[in-house]
Amino acid sequence: MGLVQAFINQIGREAARDVYRSSSKKLKTLVNNSTEAFTNQGILNEIKNFELHSSEDSTLLKLSNLIEKAENSEVDNFDWEEIFLELDNKIEFCKEALGNSHMADLEVLDKKNEVNFLKKKNQHVSVIKEMIKQAKKADNTAERPMGWFVFLTALLGLTPIYFRQSTARIVLYLFTIGIVAVCFFYGYMFLSYPTQFIANSKMGIQESLRAARSLGISLLVLGSIFYALITVSSFKHIRRKRAEFGAKEDYLLLLEQYLSAYQ
């Protein structure tokens, strides 16, 4: 059994391998431009389709060429290990199928595949560590939407300021809050002190009072609509931000779990 298979058994075929599989599949959906296309797919297909040739020498030559190609494979994806696992299986297959006269050559190829695997493993670990470093750097805790304060900013219409959004959005929210304040103030005044606003009215007292109350209710409704719009918009933005930070945390956790399979 080659080093690749032994390594997989060492890290725990049922445990770490499951972590590797599940984490790599989830990571593929999160990492941009690194796993959209499997850059080693051509090499992997060649290895999977490898068969014994008409002569033992040509079989060894083909196997040697595949090992050379694997040596130049990429490690910035989450399928790189499949290449060496397949090569390991093909080498074991040739050891059983070819005569003893080629056993020494196969041992040399097996050793070379082991060396290549360890080299690529270390390179891949470095890639994952760098991804973890960048993920931690991108996880800006200063902008994390947590606690009661963020909800208070939503109720006060200050969410754009809290999240440092564009100046235009901040001005729009502050202007809307100003309209809401005016509507609520005069709506309350028209309902609570209608006589102060009907002194110069040419209508009858009762008609003037009804008009004042109607205007007060209209102002309160209008203010409530504007307030509801900016509040709902603020809560949606907070929810979206929480989801973004949650995705960052999940991504970082997956990377760390994935890396743990190699340590």
C-alpha positions as CSV (number, residue, x, y, z in Angstrom):
1,M,0.0,0.0,0.0
2,G,1.4,3.4,-1.0
3,L,1.9,6.5,1.1
4,V,-1.3,8.2,-0.2
5,Q,-3.6,5.4,1.0
6,A,-1.6,5.1,4.2
7,F,-2.0,8.9,4.8
8,I,-5.7,8.7,4.3
9,N,-6.0,5.8,6.8
10,Q,-3.8,7.7,9.2
11,I,-6.1,10.7,9.4
12,G,-9.0,8.4,9.8
13,R,-10.8,7.2,6.7
14,E,-14.3,7.5,8.2
15,A,-13.7,10.7,10.2
16,A,-11.2,13.1,8.6
17,R,-12.1,11.8,5.1
18,D,-15.7,12.7,5.7
19,V,-14.7,16.1,6.9
20,Y,-12.6,16.5,3.7
21,R,-15.4,15.4,1.5
22,S,-18.2,17.5,3.1
23,S,-16.0,20.5,3.6
24,S,-14.6,20.5,0.1
25,K,-18.1,20.3,-1.4
26,K,-19.4,23.2,0.6
27,L,-16.2,25.2,0.0
28,K,-16.7,24.9,-3.7
29,T,-19.8,26.9,-3.5
30,L,-18.1,29.6,-1.5
31,V,-14.7,30.1,-3.1
32,N,-14.7,32.3,-6.1
33,N,-12.7,31.4,-9.1
34,S,-10.7,28.7,-7.4
35,T,-12.9,25.7,-7.8
36,E,-15.3,26.7,-10.6
37,A,-13.3,24.7,-13.0
38,F,-11.2,21.7,-11.9
39,T,-7.9,22.5,-13.5
40,N,-6.6,19.0,-13.0
41,Q,-9.6,17.2,-14.5
42,G,-7.7,16.3,-17.7
43,I,-4.9,14.6,-15.7
44,L,-7.3,12.9,-13.4
45,N,-9.2,11.4,-16.4
46,E,-6.0,10.1,-17.9
47,I,-5.1,8.4,-14.7
48,K,-8.6,6.9,-14.3
49,N,-8.5,5.6,-17.9
50,F,-5.1,4.1,-17.6
51,E,-4.9,0.4,-18.6
52,L,-2.2,-2.1,-19.3
53,H,-0.5,-1.7,-22.6
54,S,0.6,-4.4,-25.0
55,S,4.0,-4.4,-23.5
56,E,5.1,-4.1,-19.9
57,D,7.7,-1.5,-20.9
58,S,5.1,0.8,-22.5
59,T,2.8,0.3,-19.5
60,L,5.6,1.5,-17.2
61,L,6.4,4.4,-19.5
62,K,2.8,5.5,-19.6
63,L,2.6,5.3,-15.8
64,S,5.8,7.2,-15.4
65,N,4.4,10.0,-17.7
66,L,1.3,10.2,-15.6
67,I,3.4,10.6,-12.4
68,E,5.3,13.4,-14.2
69,K,2.0,15.2,-15.0
70,A,0.8,14.8,-11.5
71,E,4.0,16.5,-10.3
72,N,2.9,19.6,-12.2
73,S,-0.8,19.5,-11.0
74,E,-2.4,22.4,-9.3
75,V,-3.1,22.4,-5.5
76,D,-5.4,25.5,-5.2
77,N,-8.5,23.4,-5.6
78,F,-10.2,20.8,-3.3
79,D,-9.8,17.8,-5.6
80,W,-6.0,17.6,-6.0
81,E,-5.7,14.6,-3.7
82,E,-7.8,12.5,-6.1
83,I,-4.9,12.5,-8.6
84,F,-2.4,10.9,-6.2
85,L,-5.0,8.5,-4.8
86,E,-5.8,7.2,-8.3
87,L,-2.1,7.0,-9.1
88,D,-1.5,5.0,-5.9
89,N,-4.2,2.6,-6.9
90,K,-2.8,2.2,-10.5
91,I,0.7,1.5,-9.1
92,E,-0.7,-1.2,-6.8
93,F,-2.6,-2.6,-9.7
94,C,0.6,-2.8,-11.8
95,K,2.5,-4.4,-9.0
96,E,0.0,-7.3,-9.1
97,A,-0.4,-7.4,-12.9
98,L,3.2,-7.1,-14.1
99,G,6.0,-9.6,-13.5
100,N,8.5,-9.5,-10.7
101,S,11.1,-8.2,-13.1
102,H,9.5,-4.8,-13.1
103,M,8.9,-4.7,-9.3
104,A,12.0,-2.5,-8.7
105,D,10.8,0.0,-11.4
106,L,7.4,0.1,-9.8
107,E,8.9,0.7,-6.4
108,V,10.8,3.7,-7.8
109,L,7.6,5.1,-9.3
110,D,5.8,4.4,-6.0
111,K,8.4,6.3,-4.1
112,K,8.3,9.2,-6.6
113,N,4.5,9.4,-6.2
114,E,4.9,9.5,-2.5
115,V,7.4,12.3,-2.7
116,N,5.2,14.3,-5.1
117,F,2.2,13.7,-2.8
118,L,4.0,15.1,0.3
119,K,5.2,18.0,-1.7
120,K,1.8,18.8,-3.1
121,K,0.2,18.2,0.3
122,N,2.5,20.8,1.9
123,Q,1.7,23.3,-0.9
124,H,-2.0,22.7,-0.5
125,V,-1.8,23.2,3.2
126,S,0.0,26.6,2.6
127,V,-2.8,27.6,0.2
128,I,-5.5,26.8,2.8
129,K,-3.6,28.6,5.5
130,E,-3.4,31.7,3.3
131,M,-7.2,31.4,2.6
132,I,-7.8,31.2,6.3
133,K,-5.6,34.2,6.9
134,Q,-7.5,36.2,4.2
135,A,-10.9,35.0,5.6
136,K,-10.0,36.2,9.1
137,K,-8.8,39.5,7.7
138,A,-12.0,40.0,5.8
139,D,-14.1,39.2,8.9
140,N,-14.3,42.8,10.2
141,T,-15.8,42.5,13.7
142,A,-16.1,46.3,13.9
143,E,-18.9,46.1,11.4
144,R,-20.6,43.1,12.8
145,P,-24.4,43.8,13.3
146,M,-24.9,42.5,16.8
147,G,-26.6,43.5,20.0
148,W,-29.5,45.8,20.8
149,F,-27.8,48.9,19.5
150,V,-28.0,47.9,15.9
151,F,-31.8,47.5,16.2
152,L,-32.0,50.9,18.0
153,T,-30.3,52.5,15.0
154,A,-32.9,50.9,12.7
155,L,-35.7,52.3,14.8
156,L,-34.1,55.8,14.7
157,G,-33.4,55.6,11.0
158,L,-29.6,55.7,11.5
159,T,-28.8,52.3,10.0
160,P,-26.9,53.8,7.0
161,I,-24.7,55.8,9.4
162,Y,-24.0,52.7,11.5
163,F,-23.0,50.6,8.5
164,R,-21.2,53.5,6.8
165,Q,-23.3,53.4,3.6
166,S,-23.2,56.0,0.8
167,T,-23.6,59.6,1.6
168,A,-26.7,59.8,-0.6
169,R,-28.4,57.0,1.3
170,I,-27.6,58.6,4.6
171,V,-29.0,62.0,3.4
172,L,-32.1,60.2,2.1
173,Y,-32.7,58.5,5.5
174,L,-32.1,61.6,7.5
175,F,-34.5,63.6,5.2
176,T,-37.1,61.0,5.6
177,I,-36.8,61.0,9.3
178,G,-37.2,64.7,9.2
179,I,-40.5,64.3,7.3
180,V,-41.6,61.6,9.7
181,A,-40.9,63.9,12.7
182,V,-42.8,66.8,11.1
183,C,-45.8,64.6,10.2
184,F,-45.9,63.1,13.7
185,F,-45.5,66.5,15.4
186,Y,-48.2,68.3,13.5
187,G,-50.5,65.3,13.4
188,Y,-50.3,65.2,17.2
189,M,-50.9,68.9,17.4
190,F,-53.9,68.9,15.1
191,L,-55.5,66.1,17.1
192,S,-54.6,67.4,20.5
193,Y,-55.0,71.1,20.1
194,P,-57.3,71.6,17.0
195,T,-58.6,75.0,18.3
196,Q,-55.2,76.5,17.7
197,F,-55.4,75.9,14.0
198,I,-59.0,76.9,13.3
199,A,-59.0,80.5,14.5
200,N,-59.0,81.9,11.0
201,S,-61.1,79.2,9.5
202,K,-64.1,80.4,7.4
203,M,-65.9,77.2,8.1
204,G,-68.1,76.4,11.0
205,I,-66.5,75.3,14.3
206,Q,-67.6,71.7,14.0
207,E,-66.5,71.5,10.4
208,S,-63.2,73.1,11.2
209,L,-62.6,70.7,14.1
210,R,-63.4,67.7,11.9
211,A,-61.1,69.1,9.2
212,A,-58.3,69.6,11.8
213,R,-58.7,66.0,13.1
214,S,-58.9,64.6,9.6
215,L,-55.7,66.4,8.7
216,G,-54.0,65.2,11.9
217,I,-54.9,61.6,11.2
218,S,-53.7,62.0,7.6
219,L,-50.3,63.4,8.8
220,L,-49.9,60.5,11.3
221,V,-50.7,57.9,8.7
222,L,-48.3,59.5,6.2
223,G,-45.6,59.7,8.8
224,S,-46.2,56.1,9.8
225,I,-45.9,55.0,6.2
226,F,-42.6,56.8,5.7
227,Y,-41.4,55.5,9.1
228,A,-42.4,51.9,8.2
229,L,-40.6,52.1,4.8
230,I,-37.2,53.1,6.3
231,T,-37.6,50.8,9.3
232,V,-38.4,47.8,7.1
233,S,-35.5,48.7,4.8
234,S,-33.2,49.0,7.8
235,F,-34.2,45.6,9.2
236,K,-33.7,44.0,5.8
237,H,-30.3,45.5,5.6
238,I,-29.4,44.2,9.1
239,R,-30.7,40.8,8.2
240,R,-28.6,40.8,5.0
241,K,-25.5,41.9,6.9
242,R,-26.1,39.2,9.5
243,A,-26.3,36.6,6.7
244,E,-23.1,37.9,5.2
245,F,-21.2,37.6,8.5
246,G,-22.7,34.2,9.1
247,A,-21.5,33.1,5.7
248,K,-18.0,34.4,6.5
249,E,-18.0,32.5,9.8
250,D,-19.2,29.3,8.1
251,Y,-16.6,29.7,5.4
252,L,-13.8,30.1,8.0
253,L,-15.1,27.2,10.0
254,L,-15.1,25.0,6.9
255,L,-11.6,26.0,6.0
256,E,-10.4,25.2,9.5
257,Q,-12.2,21.8,9.6
258,Y,-10.8,21.0,6.2
259,L,-7.3,21.9,7.3
260,S,-7.6,19.8,10.4
261,A,-7.8,16.7,8.3
262,Y,-4.2,17.2,7.3
263,Q,-2.8,18.0,10.8
